[in-house]
């Protein structure tokens, strides 16, 4: 009589090992895995947000970085910074002006390099951003001056390329723009930015007596007499080099800072 093989687990009569059991069904295991995935994804998302929470570089600090790049003559880098500011506050009229101003300065460089196509592109970009600034702040004087200068530069580039002294003739409006911006900040009480703007006017147009005079008068108002005297003397020298009479306001500022300028005749009346 044959033995029944039912119940014999393996040859030799050795019973098979029992499966470990956790008391959890397949559906329960699947639910646990899904919860683990959801929790893990939540942790990863929270971790990715940690660097963004309260760690964004301050907008004002970005703007100041851009102004410092202008002072260093790094107009391309300055524009990149101002464009990053534009991404955060597209309606900031002053920042829009600064993008336009950097494009204008880059256009001047391209024309000086006789790269007319690139210069024209920069002119168009300057006109565009000056226009945006005027839209954001109607009748914005600095942007109006800048846009007119960009239109003039674009229309005169062929003639300008033939003249060696072109740069000195076309750079003038920049000082006016920055002096205006400086005075605007000074009126608001933001003296650090005001001083930065006055310095930019001097750096961008070192041969402008008006820029040195405006900066010197600002320093005098801040009781920085020694620094003011340096700027005012430079303004006086530049006026004399151009055979222009020293303005009465400059003579008055010189006297208040301890300077003793030579008396200058008033300009002849027309």
PyMOL commands that set and color helices and strands:
alter all, ss='L'
color gray80, all
select helices_A, chain A and resi 11-13+26-50+59-71+75-88+93-112+116-136+141-161+166-170+172-188+191-204+209-221+225-241+248-256
alter helices_A, ss='H'
color red, helices_A
deselect
rebuild
show_as cartoon
